[in-house]
């Protein structure tokens, strides 16, 4: 494959770094947890200081801005920030399916008036498989493709546990690359929406169901990754975290690299996304691309809130404990023991040391589902996790975490259509009691029958049209043009 003339010459010197014991490992094979202590990894480029020698902050801003218009496939989407991501890949390694560069949409005046706060949504549901997971998969699969090419592997099983979005993204990217990759996904039986189940099936993945919740599926794939040669694609995979850092880079770029007066809200499930976003902003600060860090506010449901419980304790005497999850409309957040919690703890500390503010708020299920319904009635396409962010904004404002004019940037992690079943449950008042959701009539919506179907055969076409139109006039109170 010809090397594109505008592809960067820079190559990093990357390694796995264990957050528990500090041991480092080379990247010539896949590691998920530290062989020495079992801790989780971040990936670090030990040669990154060379980037500050090459260009100053203004020059890097100009470089990234210029790449936003590139037609070079290997530099589109998340890899326009190549030097900050996985700068060991060659152009032929990079997989691009249209991920990244998702829009940030300012809320309508009516919604801002309701919230009492300026706000915008970043619509990550406009990624190829309709969720933010494509960011991480683009990076993880690009690195996996690199390893396959380098080692001549002939058969590779990719595997993940999922509540829906991870499996959809993993299956999509595996199907695009094809042999020697084969995609296998483990789902909690009966805990995934029909739309999300359809995605890996449609991409040709082998779907295996496990009784229980996501945490049960995760234990199975962790055991497999520890004992068998499989490519694990959950957020234990540090290459996925790298890809998800692109969210932070895009937010900064959209606001012309000025993050003063900004607060970024992120739902916390397995904690990979909030990890990546903090890491991304810290890299931009270190490179001089941004001058200050935005606030980061994580949001958790009361039905799955171990990170909130940790940070509600006084600093210096915090104890982390997993929780048993209860059913949640924010399905991707139904995780009682987030794999990336050690990353959150480490990066939140670094964030605060560099002058940033990090906080976690808790919201209830009623607030989450009604948050989704409210914002979507004002022109958005937020999923239930996006509703969780809106509920988190209202809670943060209530407890004084936000300044009056601070712009809240909310993460809608997936497309609303993935979670349409929960909207239907609200409208039809069919939530099981365990969800603790009581629908309110003023938020319900349902189709209305305009004319009895038997009238279609009883009337000629003109009479049928007139009767149906008369019924519309009566329902809407229309006035004649005459």
NUVEX-913116 format. One line per field, with one value per residue (C-alpha): x, y, z. Coordinates in nm, 2 decimals, always signed. Layout:
N
X: c(X|...)
Y: c(Y|...)
Z: c(Z|...)
END
This chain:
482
X: c(+0.00|+0.13|+0.22|+0.00|+0.21|+0.04|+0.06|+0.27|+0.64|+0.62|+0.62|+0.58|+0.75|+0.45|+0.42|+0.16|+0.17|+0.01|-0.17|-0.14|+0.23|+0.38|+0.53|+0.56|+0.52|+0.60|+0.31|+0.42|+0.14|-0.20|-0.22|-0.54|-0.43|-0.09|+0.07|+0.24|-0.04|-0.36|-0.40|-0.54|-0.33|-0.31|-0.10|+0.17|+0.40|+0.74|+0.86|+0.57|+0.81|+0.93|+0.59|+0.65|+0.99|+0.84|+0.56|+0.42|+0.05|-0.06|+0.11|-0.05|-0.39|-0.33|-0.22|-0.53|-0.76|-0.61|-0.66|-1.04|-1.07|-0.85|-0.96|-0.68|-0.87|-0.61|-0.63|-1.00|-1.22|-1.04|-0.70|-0.67|-0.53|-0.28|+0.01|-0.20|-0.36|-0.17|+0.13|+0.28|+0.03|+0.10|-0.16|-0.25|-0.33|-0.59|-0.96|-1.20|-1.58|-1.69|-1.65|-1.57|-1.64|-1.99|-2.18|-2.23|-2.58|-2.67|-3.00|-3.31|-3.39|-3.69|-3.48|-3.21|-3.48|-3.62|-3.27|-3.17|-2.83|-2.67|-2.62|-2.54|-2.54|-2.26|-2.44|-2.21|-2.51|-2.42|-2.12|-2.14|-2.29|-2.49|-2.28|-1.95|-1.80|-1.69|-1.42|-1.25|-1.31|-1.15|-0.84|-0.85|-0.91|-0.65|-0.39|-0.52|-0.49|-0.13|-0.05|-0.21|+0.00|+0.31|+0.28|+0.10|-0.18|-0.42|-0.71|-0.81|-1.12|-1.24|-1.46|-1.64|-1.91|-2.18|-2.50|-2.55|-2.34|-2.00|-2.11|-2.26|-1.94|-1.71|-1.91|-1.92|-1.55|-1.47|-1.70|-1.54|-1.19|-1.29|-1.05|-0.87|-1.10|-1.41|-1.64|-1.79|-2.01|-2.15|-2.48|-2.68|-2.99|-3.30|-3.11|-3.04|-3.29|-3.41|-3.24|-2.90|-2.93|-3.01|-2.68|-2.42|-2.65|-2.68|-2.30|-2.26|-2.11|-2.16|-2.39|-2.38|-2.62|-2.55|-2.81|-2.75|-2.62|-2.33|-2.09|-2.15|-2.07|-1.76|-1.63|-1.65|-1.46|-1.20|-1.14|-1.11|-0.87|-0.65|-0.64|-0.68|-0.56|-0.85|-0.86|-1.07|-1.25|-1.40|-1.26|-1.00|-0.83|-0.63|-0.63|-1.00|-0.94|-0.70|-0.97|-1.22|-0.99|-1.09|-1.42|-1.22|-1.01|-1.32|-1.49|-1.19|-1.15|-1.52|-1.48|-1.16|-0.95|-1.10|-1.25|-1.29|-1.64|-1.72|-1.85|-1.85|-2.11|-2.03|-2.25|-2.04|-2.10|-1.78|-1.60|-1.39|-1.54|-1.49|-1.13|-1.06|-1.21|-1.00|-0.69|-0.75|-0.79|-0.48|-0.28|-0.40|-0.30|+0.04|+0.10|-0.01|-0.31|-0.55|-0.48|-0.72|-0.92|-1.30|-1.50|-1.57|-1.89|-1.97|-2.33|-2.45|-2.79|-2.88|-2.93|-2.56|-2.35|-2.02|-1.82|-2.06|-2.04|-1.66|-1.64|-1.92|-1.68|-1.43|-1.10|-0.82|-1.05|-1.24|-1.31|-1.43|-1.69|-1.88|-2.26|-2.53|-2.71|-3.08|-3.27|-3.19|-3.32|-2.97|-2.88|-2.51|-2.47|-2.59|-2.24|-2.18|-1.80|-1.65|-1.34|-1.19|-1.25|-0.87|-0.82|-1.08|-0.92|-0.57|-0.68|-0.92|-0.63|-0.41|-0.69|-0.73|-0.35|-0.35|-0.63|-0.93|-1.25|-1.39|-1.71|-1.97|-2.35|-2.62|-2.97|-3.28|-3.44|-3.74|-3.51|-3.32|-3.61|-3.79|-3.46|-3.44|-3.81|-3.77|-3.46|-3.59|-3.91|-3.68|-3.51|-3.24|-3.18|-3.05|-3.04|-3.12|-2.76|-2.81|-3.11|-2.89|-2.66|-2.95|-3.07|-2.71|-2.70|-3.01|-2.86|-2.53|-2.70|-2.92|-2.61|-2.41|-2.15|-2.21|-2.17|-2.47|-2.33|-2.12|-2.19|-2.28|-2.17|-2.37|-2.27|-2.54|-2.35|-2.59|-2.88|-3.23|-3.36|-3.15|-3.35|-3.69|-3.83|-3.80|-3.98|-4.26|-4.26|-4.31|-4.59|-4.77|-4.71|-4.55|-4.23|-4.18|-4.18|-3.81|-3.73|-3.90|-4.05|-4.40|-4.50|-4.67|-4.96|-4.82|-4.51|-4.69|-4.76|-4.95|-5.09|-5.46|-5.70|-5.82|-6.09|-6.21|-6.05|-6.39|-6.47|-6.20|-6.41|-6.75|-6.66|-6.53|-6.19|-6.32|-6.56|-6.30|-6.05|-6.31|-6.42|-6.06|-5.98|-6.29|-6.17|-5.83|-6.01|-6.21|-5.91|-5.69|-5.95|-5.84|-6.01|-6.11|-5.90|-6.21)
Y: c(+0.00|+0.34|+0.57|+0.88|+1.19|+1.37|+1.08|+1.17|+1.06|+1.05|+0.71|+0.67|+0.43|+0.29|+0.05|-0.08|+0.08|-0.09|+0.15|-0.07|-0.17|+0.05|-0.24|-0.18|-0.42|-0.41|-0.38|-0.67|-0.88|-0.82|-0.76|-0.69|-0.70|-0.70|-1.05|-0.94|-0.79|-0.82|-0.44|-0.26|-0.08|+0.25|+0.28|+0.55|+0.69|+0.73|+0.95|+1.20|+1.47|+1.48|+1.62|+1.94|+1.97|+1.94|+2.20|+2.44|+2.43|+2.67|+2.47|+2.15|+2.32|+2.43|+2.07|+1.91|+2.18|+2.12|+1.75|+1.80|+1.85|+1.56|+1.30|+1.07|+0.77|+0.68|+1.04|+1.07|+1.04|+0.97|+0.93|+1.29|+1.31|+1.03|+1.15|+1.15|+0.81|+0.51|+0.65|+0.31|+0.22|+0.23|+0.36|+0.01|-0.09|+0.18|+0.09|+0.37|+0.32|+0.68|+0.69|+1.01|+1.37|+1.35|+1.68|+1.89|+2.04|+2.34|+2.29|+2.49|+2.80|+2.63|+2.34|+2.57|+2.77|+2.45|+2.34|+2.69|+2.63|+2.66|+2.31|+2.11|+1.74|+1.56|+1.30|+1.00|+0.79|+0.91|+0.68|+0.38|+0.13|+0.41|+0.44|+0.58|+0.23|+0.27|+0.51|+0.25|-0.03|+0.17|+0.19|-0.16|-0.33|-0.12|-0.24|-0.59|-0.57|-0.45|-0.75|-0.99|-0.84|-0.84|-1.19|-1.37|-1.49|-1.72|-1.75|-1.49|-1.50|-1.15|-1.17|-0.93|-0.91|-0.65|-0.49|-0.42|-0.13|-0.30|-0.62|-0.41|-0.22|-0.52|-0.73|-0.45|-0.39|-0.76|-0.82|-0.53|-0.67|-1.03|-1.32|-1.41|-1.25|-1.41|-1.22|-1.38|-1.18|-1.27|-1.10|-1.12|-1.31|-1.09|-0.78|-0.64|-0.45|-0.61|-0.34|-0.41|-0.78|-0.75|-0.56|-0.83|-1.09|-0.88|-0.85|-1.22|-1.26|-1.57|-1.45|-1.64|-1.56|-1.59|-1.59|-1.29|-0.94|-0.78|-0.84|-1.22|-1.20|-1.00|-1.27|-1.53|-1.33|-1.23|-1.59|-1.67|-1.38|-1.49|-1.86|-1.87|-1.69|-1.46|-1.09|-0.93|-0.61|-0.48|-0.17|-0.37|-0.35|-0.03|+0.03|+0.09|+0.36|+0.53|+0.54|+0.69|+0.97|+1.12|+1.24|+1.49|+1.60|+1.67|+1.86|+2.08|+2.14|+2.22|+2.51|+2.63|+2.47|+2.70|+2.50|+2.78|+2.78|+2.43|+2.13|+1.79|+1.54|+1.16|+0.86|+0.60|+0.24|+0.04|+0.37|+0.34|+0.65|+0.89|+0.75|+0.82|+1.17|+1.27|+1.12|+1.30|+1.64|+1.59|+1.51|+1.83|+2.03|+1.87|+1.95|+2.31|+2.27|+2.38|+2.63|+2.48|+2.18|+2.17|+2.03|+1.66|+1.54|+1.17|+1.05|+0.72|+0.57|+0.49|+0.13|+0.10|+0.36|+0.22|+0.52|+0.77|+0.59|+0.61|+0.98|+1.07|+0.97|+1.22|+1.24|+1.04|+0.77|+0.65|+0.27|+0.13|-0.14|-0.31|-0.30|-0.54|-0.37|-0.33|-0.30|+0.03|+0.21|+0.33|-0.03|+0.04|+0.17|-0.15|-0.24|-0.29|-0.33|-0.12|-0.26|+0.09|+0.22|+0.21|+0.42|+0.67|+0.69|+0.75|+1.00|+1.19|+1.25|+1.37|+1.59|+1.77|+1.81|+2.00|+2.23|+2.04|+1.97|+1.61|+1.51|+1.23|+1.28|+1.02|+1.03|+0.80|+0.60|+0.82|+1.12|+0.92|+0.81|+1.15|+1.32|+1.13|+1.20|+1.57|+1.64|+1.44|+1.64|+1.94|+1.81|+1.58|+1.20|+1.11|+0.76|+0.67|+0.74|+1.08|+1.12|+1.02|+1.31|+1.56|+1.43|+1.47|+1.83|+1.91|+1.74|+1.92|+2.25|+2.18|+2.11|+2.40|+2.23|+2.46|+2.83|+3.02|+3.07|+2.76|+2.56|+2.19|+1.95|+1.63|+1.29|+1.10|+0.78|+0.61|+0.67|+0.71|+0.43|+0.17|+0.23|+0.29|+0.00|+0.19|+0.49|+0.24|+0.10|+0.46|+0.54|+0.22|+0.22|-0.13|-0.09|-0.38|-0.25|-0.31|-0.02|+0.23|+0.43|+0.57|+0.73|+1.07|+1.13|+1.46|+1.29|+1.00|+0.98|+0.74|+0.72|+0.81|+0.62|+0.86|+0.65|+0.30|+0.06|-0.08|+0.26|+0.21|-0.05|+0.11|+0.45|+0.54|+0.71|+1.06|+1.01|+0.83|+1.11|+1.37|+1.18|+1.13|+1.50|+1.61|+1.41|+1.58|+1.92|+1.82|+1.69|+1.99|+2.27|+2.38|+2.69|+2.71|+2.91|+3.08)
Z: c(+0.00|-0.09|+0.20|+0.18|+0.14|+0.43|+0.67|+0.98|+1.00|+1.38|+1.54|+1.92|+2.16|+2.33|+2.63|+2.87|+3.21|+3.51|+3.73|+4.04|+4.05|+3.79|+3.58|+3.21|+2.92|+2.55|+2.30|+2.08|+2.22|+2.37|+2.74|+2.93|+3.30|+3.46|+3.48|+3.80|+4.00|+3.80|+3.77|+3.46|+3.21|+3.04|+2.72|+2.73|+2.46|+2.63|+2.34|+2.36|+2.48|+2.12|+2.01|+2.21|+2.05|+1.70|+1.74|+1.99|+2.10|+1.83|+1.56|+1.68|+1.68|+1.32|+1.22|+1.37|+1.22|+0.88|+0.90|+0.96|+0.59|+0.47|+0.23|+0.33|+0.47|+0.74|+0.88|+0.89|+1.19|+1.52|+1.35|+1.26|+1.61|+1.51|+1.72|+2.04|+1.98|+1.85|+1.67|+1.60|+1.33|+0.96|+0.71|+0.60|+0.96|+1.01|+0.99|+0.92|+0.90|+0.94|+1.32|+1.51|+1.42|+1.56|+1.59|+1.90|+1.89|+2.11|+2.29|+2.20|+2.40|+2.55|+2.68|+2.81|+2.99|+3.14|+3.26|+3.37|+3.21|+2.87|+2.73|+2.42|+2.32|+2.15|+1.95|+1.96|+1.84|+1.49|+1.48|+1.24|+1.48|+1.65|+1.97|+2.10|+2.12|+1.75|+1.86|+2.07|+1.83|+1.54|+1.74|+1.89|+1.56|+1.38|+1.63|+1.60|+1.23|+1.28|+1.50|+1.25|+0.97|+1.17|+1.31|+1.02|+1.25|+1.06|+1.31|+1.57|+1.79|+1.90|+2.21|+2.43|+2.70|+2.63|+2.72|+2.35|+2.22|+2.26|+2.08|+1.79|+1.74|+1.78|+1.53|+1.28|+1.27|+1.27|+0.98|+0.78|+0.83|+0.77|+0.79|+0.99|+1.25|+1.39|+1.62|+1.93|+2.18|+2.52|+2.62|+2.94|+2.83|+2.82|+2.93|+2.58|+2.36|+2.04|+1.84|+2.00|+1.97|+1.60|+1.53|+1.61|+1.45|+1.14|+1.13|+1.14|+1.49|+1.70|+1.98|+2.31|+2.59|+2.96|+3.24|+3.47|+3.41|+3.23|+3.52|+3.49|+3.12|+3.20|+3.44|+3.16|+2.90|+3.16|+3.24|+2.87|+2.80|+3.10|+2.99|+2.61|+2.31|+2.23|+2.15|+2.43|+2.32|+2.64|+2.79|+2.97|+2.63|+2.67|+2.29|+2.32|+2.58|+2.34|+2.06|+2.30|+2.39|+2.05|+2.21|+2.42|+2.12|+1.92|+2.20|+2.23|+1.86|+1.82|+2.07|+1.90|+2.17|+2.44|+2.72|+2.98|+3.12|+3.00|+3.19|+3.03|+3.15|+3.10|+3.21|+3.40|+3.31|+3.29|+3.34|+3.02|+2.85|+3.14|+3.18|+2.81|+2.82|+3.12|+2.96|+2.64|+2.80|+3.00|+2.69|+2.52|+2.83|+2.84|+2.47|+2.51|+2.28|+2.55|+2.83|+3.09|+3.17|+3.16|+3.45|+3.42|+3.59|+3.59|+3.63|+3.78|+3.83|+4.19|+4.06|+3.97|+4.16|+4.29|+4.16|+4.31|+4.64|+4.64|+4.57|+4.81|+5.09|+5.24|+5.05|+5.22|+5.36|+5.06|+5.02|+4.69|+4.70|+4.41|+4.42|+4.31|+4.02|+3.99|+3.66|+3.48|+3.17|+3.12|+3.03|+2.94|+3.30|+3.47|+3.59|+3.96|+3.94|+3.66|+3.51|+3.46|+3.81|+3.89|+3.58|+3.70|+4.04|+3.90|+3.63|+3.85|+4.09|+3.80|+3.67|+4.00|+4.03|+3.70|+3.81|+3.68|+3.87|+3.88|+4.04|+4.03|+4.08|+4.14|+3.97|+3.99|+3.72|+3.69|+3.62|+3.36|+3.15|+3.18|+3.10|+2.77|+2.69|+2.77|+2.56|+2.26|+2.26|+2.21|+1.89|+2.02|+1.96|+2.30|+2.43|+2.80|+2.89|+2.73|+2.95|+3.24|+3.15|+3.14|+3.48|+3.60|+3.48|+3.68|+3.99|+3.95|+3.92|+4.22|+4.44|+4.32|+4.09|+3.80|+3.75|+3.61|+3.26|+3.23|+2.91|+2.99|+2.71|+2.75|+2.61|+2.43|+2.40|+2.16|+1.92|+2.07|+1.85|+2.03|+2.34|+2.19|+2.40|+2.72|+2.56|+2.47|+2.83|+2.96|+2.72|+2.80|+3.17|+3.15|+3.36|+3.60|+3.96|+3.99|+3.77|+4.01|+3.72|+3.74|+3.41|+3.41|+3.17|+3.04|+2.91|+2.74|+2.37|+2.15|+1.80|+1.76|+1.53|+1.27|+1.10|+1.14|+0.89|+0.79|+0.64|+0.38|+0.20|+0.27|+0.11|-0.23|-0.25|-0.25|+0.04|+0.24|+0.19|+0.29|+0.60|+0.72|+0.65|+0.84|+1.14|+1.12|+1.12|+1.42|+1.62|+1.54|+1.53|+1.19|+1.03|+0.67|+0.43|+0.31)
END
